[in-house]
Amino acid sequence: MSAADPYPAATSPNPAARAPPAWPRSPLLLCASSSRTGPVEGLLALGSFLRARGIDARFAGDTVRPGEKLDEHLADAGLPWIRELKLSRKVRVADVLHDARSLRAWVRSGNPDLLHASFPHDHLLALWAARGVAGVRVFRTAHRRRDVEPGFRIRALRWTDGVIVHSQAYRKSLIDQGLSQGRVAAVAGGVDAARFSPGRAPELRDGWGIPRDAPLLGIVARMKLERGHRELLHSFARAAPADAWLVLIGRGEEEERLRALARELGEPGRRIVFGGYARGDDLIAAYRALDSAVWLREGNDGACRGVLESMACGVPLIVGNDGAPPELLGDSEIADTDCGRVVDPGSVDAIGAALAELLGDLSLARKLGAAARKRAEAFTQDRFATGVLDFWRRIGALPRIS
């Protein structure tokens, strides 16, 4: 074993000698990401849950350009970071070859005994590393709509022991494309409802220059073209009540273009505020400042924890009609739920009608927000992690995919 090997020989027994009830002994949670947000958030909760139960879970993420304070969050979760892997999404041939050799060597030595991938890059590495090695299973979380659509990603999923998605609609899509029902599980995300809780944030509104009693709609999402900010701005300018405001919280490559669009919208644009990037307690305060929130399209995190965080803070939502968000609100088939409204994310008219309804009747918004809070309390992080572990063990009792 090399000096850089993060798995000491003393903890590398013969895979054939493992006792099934203790499996997995040493899962490796892979995520080719440099950010704490997105899929990493779910892995932090999962890893902490596993280690609290004596399972030697470890994390491997992007060490080429690690995200802000990612090491601190891993330390808080008690989840060791295997820094020997590069796992950069800015793919370089030398890094890929290094990771392929290292991961395969660890797997062949008996550690880890389960590889759980988050993106196509780390998924393909996991499949290569486990190829032909007895007793090792490969799992993948297919987060996004693109991950469950026909193409090379589906072919890779067919070589995977088990696939987790965060929506029943995505599970059906995979089964319709030939994946075995028993090897695909829909596991909803989780939220810390003790931390994300209802409240008010009048001082934050003051800082944004928004009247404390004004109806306020907000979107908390990375400013990328596909997240629906443009449709939201047009919808707000067209349909929002005259006293309503909109705040865009986050950052991203689309920010300057969105600022320009807000200015082009004229008079309504004066009620559109860019609230900056928020994390930690500032993020909780941002949710609490809102009367309603919007989540039109998923990002890299198909669990859409931002939806659950809003709900846990007692904020009703307007969500797009695809993936996990409508199911988190309670119904993917109808437009009205007890927790908010489900709309076509590409329809300016539909978004406008929903925001006009919620911003025009704050008593209705508060009623929906209270229902959202109650529903969010059921989506605990332990429920999410238990669902993943139970699925792993159920698949572990099945024959290996060949």
ABEGO torsion letter per residue (X at the ends): XBAABABBAAABBBAAABBAAAOBABBBBBBBBABABEAAAAAAAAAAAAAAAGBBBBBBBBAABBBBGAAAAAAAAGBBBBAABAGBABBBAAAAAAAAAAAAAAAAAGOBABBBBABAAAAAAAAAAABGBBGBBBBBBBABAAAABBEAAAAAAAABABBBBABAAAAAAAAAAGBBAAABBBBBBBBBAAABBBEBBAAAAAAAGBBAABBBBBBBBBBBAAAGAAAAAAAAAAABBAABBBBBBEBEAAAAAAAAAAAAAEAAAAABBBAEBBBEAAAAAAAAABABBBBABBBABAAGAAAAAAAAAGBBBBBBABEAAAAAAGBAABABBAAEBBBBAABAAAAAAAAAAAAABAAAAAAAAAAAAAAAAABBAAAAAAAAAAAAAAAAABBBBX
